Amino acid sequence: VRDDGRAQTLAVPTQFVDGTLLASVGGRTAANAVARSQVTMVFPGATGQQYSLIVDGDAVVDGEQVRVTPTWAVLHRPALSDG
């Protein structure tokens, strides 16, 4: 979350390492994670027709890397089209 309370959204390659999510980020994102360490990550399904994974977690910043320890997660199904 930014200083003004709006969500900080970006796309970053993420790895799952030793039970944590690890991503390389820029300085502004790292500063946001230091200031507000409770974060949410979204991993969309590849086609838009698949479930997305939403993960809440606690972030720790080490230089240009953020390590997120998951605290909650849910698979979210895409909305069904009436068409």
Backbone as CSV, one residue per row, in Angstrom:
resi,resn,N_x,N_y,N_z,CA_x,CA_y,CA_z,C_x,C_y,C_z
1,VAL,0.855,-1.178,0.000,0.000,0.000,0.000,0.898,1.238,0.000
2,ARG,0.515,2.208,-0.788,1.263,3.464,-0.847,0.954,4.332,0.370
3,ASP,1.688,5.413,0.521,1.461,6.341,1.632,0.050,6.908,1.640
4,ASP,-0.567,7.048,0.443,-1.908,7.625,0.368,-3.006,6.575,0.541
5,GLY,-2.629,5.314,0.847,-3.607,4.268,1.112,-4.038,3.475,-0.116
6,ARG,-3.578,3.889,-1.311,-3.934,3.142,-2.521,-3.034,1.918,-2.665
7,ALA,-3.584,0.887,-3.290,-2.816,-0.336,-3.509,-1.648,-0.075,-4.449
8,GLN,-0.515,-0.660,-4.149,0.655,-0.631,-5.029,0.610,-1.920,-5.839
9,THR,0.413,-1.796,-7.132,0.264,-2.972,-7.973,1.408,-3.032,-8.972
10,LEU,2.035,-4.203,-9.071,3.085,-4.400,-10.044,3.202,-5.883,-10.360
11,ALA,3.823,-6.173,-11.463,4.050,-7.557,-11.866,5.529,-7.863,-11.712
12,VAL,5.841,-8.866,-10.895,7.233,-9.250,-10.687,7.356,-10.770,-10.698
13,PRO,8.409,-11.282,-11.314,8.655,-12.716,-11.216,8.868,-13.089,-9.746
14,THR,8.263,-14.182,-9.324,8.310,-14.594,-7.925,8.682,-16.063,-7.850
15,GLN,9.521,-16.385,-6.880,9.914,-17.771,-6.647,9.390,-18.218,-5.285
16,PHE,9.111,-19.514,-5.159,8.744,-20.106,-3.875,9.989,-20.813,-3.355
17,VAL,10.572,-20.284,-2.268,11.832,-20.791,-1.737,11.691,-21.006,-0.233
18,ASP,11.868,-22.242,0.208,11.844,-22.563,1.640,10.596,-22.036,2.336
19,GLY,9.435,-22.179,1.697,8.171,-21.790,2.310,7.848,-20.313,2.237
20,THR,8.654,-19.547,1.511,8.381,-18.122,1.365,8.347,-17.753,-0.114
21,LEU,7.718,-16.619,-0.408,7.678,-16.068,-1.758,8.765,-15.011,-1.859
22,LEU,9.628,-15.117,-2.855,10.774,-14.239,-2.996,10.698,-13.500,-4.323
23,ALA,10.797,-12.160,-4.265,10.713,-11.343,-5.477,11.728,-10.212,-5.416
24,SER,12.304,-9.882,-6.546,13.177,-8.716,-6.665,12.311,-7.518,-7.014
25,VAL,12.491,-6.412,-6.289,11.647,-5.230,-6.472,12.500,-3.971,-6.524
26,GLY,11.869,-2.872,-6.912,12.535,-1.583,-6.933,12.502,-0.897,-5.572
27,GLY,13.143,0.234,-5.506,13.276,0.961,-4.249,11.970,1.426,-3.638
28,ARG,11.050,1.927,-4.453,9.774,2.416,-3.935,8.943,1.268,-3.357
29,THR,8.927,0.146,-4.062,8.178,-1.022,-3.573,8.799,-1.543,-2.289
30,ALA,10.125,-1.595,-2.236,10.803,-2.034,-1.017,10.462,-1.111,0.151
31,ALA,10.455,0.199,-0.083,10.114,1.154,0.977,8.682,0.966,1.454
32,ASN,7.758,0.699,0.526,6.364,0.448,0.913,6.268,-0.801,1.781
33,ALA,7.006,-1.841,1.439,6.964,-3.084,2.215,7.590,-2.912,3.592
34,VAL,8.598,-2.064,3.704,9.186,-1.775,5.019,8.179,-1.013,5.873
35,ALA,7.516,-0.026,5.290,6.564,0.811,6.038,5.302,0.046,6.403
36,ARG,4.870,-0.866,5.536,3.631,-1.628,5.746,3.906,-3.064,5.326
37,SER,4.313,-3.886,6.282,4.831,-5.216,5.956,3.755,-6.270,5.694
38,GLN,2.501,-5.963,5.950,1.430,-6.903,5.610,1.049,-6.655,4.157
39,VAL,1.263,-7.664,3.310,1.076,-7.496,1.869,0.135,-8.565,1.328
40,THR,-0.360,-8.320,0.126,-1.172,-9.286,-0.608,-0.564,-9.458,-1.990
41,MET,-0.435,-10.714,-2.399,0.082,-11.037,-3.726,-0.991,-11.810,-4.479
42,VAL,-1.092,-11.555,-5.785,-2.075,-12.234,-6.627,-1.335,-12.917,-7.772
43,PHE,-1.666,-14.198,-7.967,-1.092,-14.981,-9.050,-2.247,-15.418,-9.944
44,PRO,-2.483,-14.675,-11.045,-3.631,-14.987,-11.906,-3.436,-16.285,-12.675
45,GLY,-4.556,-16.925,-13.003,-4.506,-18.089,-13.882,-3.989,-17.668,-15.247
46,ALA,-3.307,-18.542,-15.914,-2.638,-18.208,-17.179,-3.605,-17.783,-18.282
47,THR,-4.814,-18.324,-18.289,-5.719,-18.065,-19.404,-6.850,-17.102,-19.075
48,GLY,-7.018,-16.751,-17.822,-8.172,-15.948,-17.432,-9.390,-16.804,-17.132
49,GLN,-9.322,-18.071,-17.482,-10.405,-19.011,-17.209,-10.049,-19.928,-16.037
50,GLN,-8.849,-19.795,-15.534,-8.376,-20.629,-14.440,-8.453,-19.869,-13.121
51,TYR,-8.387,-20.611,-12.027,-8.377,-19.994,-10.705,-7.150,-19.118,-10.534
52,SER,-7.302,-18.037,-9.764,-6.181,-17.206,-9.335,-5.865,-17.556,-7.888
53,LEU,-4.611,-17.420,-7.512,-4.187,-17.623,-6.132,-3.946,-16.258,-5.507
54,ILE,-4.612,-15.990,-4.385,-4.441,-14.745,-3.641,-3.788,-15.103,-2.320
55,VAL,-2.661,-14.461,-2.014,-1.882,-14.792,-0.824,-1.647,-13.532,0.008
56,ASP,-2.037,-13.568,1.277,-1.656,-12.535,2.239,-0.401,-13.023,2.953
57,GLY,0.454,-12.082,3.348,1.656,-12.501,4.041,2.377,-11.349,4.705
58,ASP,3.417,-11.714,5.423,4.282,-10.756,6.108,5.575,-10.614,5.312
59,ALA,5.896,-9.383,4.919,7.049,-9.110,4.073,8.253,-8.652,4.893
60,VAL,9.413,-9.121,4.468,10.699,-8.668,5.008,11.538,-8.255,3.816
61,VAL,12.142,-7.074,3.900,12.936,-6.546,2.795,14.418,-6.736,3.099
62,ASP,15.141,-7.248,2.097,16.587,-7.405,2.180,17.171,-6.838,0.897
63,GLY,17.555,-5.577,0.951,18.069,-4.912,-0.245,16.975,-4.748,-1.274
64,GLU,17.169,-5.364,-2.441,16.179,-5.276,-3.513,15.301,-6.516,-3.579
65,GLN,15.308,-7.317,-2.535,14.456,-8.499,-2.497,13.442,-8.396,-1.367
66,VAL,12.241,-8.849,-1.675,11.190,-8.950,-0.658,10.889,-10.430,-0.476
67,ARG,10.895,-10.859,0.776,10.558,-12.241,1.120,9.236,-12.191,1.885
68,VAL,8.223,-12.877,1.359,6.886,-12.860,1.949,6.597,-14.243,2.537
69,THR,6.306,-14.268,3.826,5.881,-15.498,4.488,4.363,-15.530,4.457
70,PRO,3.775,-16.494,3.755,2.311,-16.552,3.642,1.645,-16.760,5.007
71,THR,0.538,-16.031,5.219,-0.269,-16.194,6.437,-1.685,-16.663,6.105
72,TRP,-2.097,-16.532,4.849,-3.444,-16.923,4.407,-3.427,-16.975,2.882
73,ALA,-4.224,-17.866,2.319,-4.309,-17.939,0.861,-5.659,-18.514,0.468
74,VAL,-6.088,-18.172,-0.741,-7.342,-18.708,-1.275,-7.213,-18.822,-2.790
75,LEU,-7.817,-19.875,-3.323,-7.971,-19.973,-4.768,-9.281,-19.282,-5.122
76,HIS,-9.228,-18.352,-6.051,-10.396,-17.562,-6.421,-10.779,-17.892,-7.851
77,ARG,-12.017,-18.340,-8.040,-12.441,-18.703,-9.389,-12.835,-17.453,-10.166
78,PRO,-12.653,-17.495,-11.484,-13.060,-16.358,-12.305,-14.580,-16.231,-12.338
79,ALA,-15.054,-15.024,-12.533,-16.485,-14.795,-12.659,-16.998,-15.503,-13.908
80,LEU,-18.178,-16.044,-13.808,-18.791,-16.716,-14.953,-19.454,-15.693,-15.870
81,SER,-19.299,-15.885,-17.150,-19.895,-14.994,-18.133,-21.298,-15.470,-18.450
82,ASP,-22.229,-14.513,-18.619,-23.604,-14.857,-18.993,-23.742,-15.042,-20.506
83,GLY,-22.663,-14.695,-21.235,-22.732,-14.671,-22.672,-22.651,-15.981,-23.297
